[in-house]
């Protein structure tokens, strides 16, 4: 996750939105990547405005900036092999998909995702597993950051420039020294979470979660807006093709 500690963006206006609506928005935006270039460009612009309004712009930018060389490579390759239109289309599709994932991840909690999957009639075991994997992204990043800070404080990580095979070998050693403790800590945390889940009745056939999903008036307004927007773009594509 783009946030330093893998936490949610609590001050985002979309944080209080029903997770089912956010899932619909994510799925709809993911399907919108199949549109032609002109509707796709307009949809990406609208979605970018939504991300900026939701106070997620800097996090989406961080995610996209990390993949800048991938964008450059794919853009140049598609332009060289096919056309610039395909290069722009593929780039916009990747940007939209990554931004969609960022919006959902930074505004949806572990419990909300689990309840949404259960509402979709996923078996509890699979809903819990998927939502736990979803949450583990931030936890793993936090463990790696903790281990790296500890190693830097102890002088165990070297920052030499890569000029020869000795420096490359040292870089591999630093990577192993960072990965092994992170795996150990993550495994230990996984066992702790497993024991806690079984202690709270993980295999109990009857469940009644404390938090219930309830649609508010604003959620219904968002649902209507999403349906109208997606329907308008679908109609636009059908008319222009």
Secondary structure, 3 states (H helix, E strand, C coil): CCCCCCCCCCCCHHHHCCHHHHHHHHHHHHHHHHCCHHHHHHHHHHHHHHHHHCCCHHHHHHHHHHCHHHHHHHHHHHHHHCCHHHHHHHHHHHHHHHHHHHHHHHHCCHHHHHHHHHHCCCCHHHHHHHHHHHHHHHHHHHHHHHHHHHHHHCCCCCCCCCCCHHHHHHHHHHHHHHHHHHHHHHHHHHHHHHHHHHHCCCCCCCCCCCCCCCCCHHHHHHHHHHHHHHHHHHHHHHHHC
